[in-house]
């Protein structure tokens, strides 16, 4: 079953590598075929080595999302050393 973006943006994004909360999605990055490539969460200075977007957010690639639950989105992102 599908999910509306209004439902997705109410979920907290949690990094399962260190348990940190990354924020809530505020936008999606789509490719030319309108497939989701990444979710965008607000930038947190110096936290992860993810690429920044022009909207000052962190892009979490779709293939790093491990599970979308009722309240959270679990992602697998290695923090910078």
ABEGO torsion letter per residue (X at the ends): XBBBAAAAAABBBBBAAAGBBAEBBABBBBBAAGBBABBBBBBBBGABABBBBAAGBBBBBAAABABBBAABBBBBBBBBX
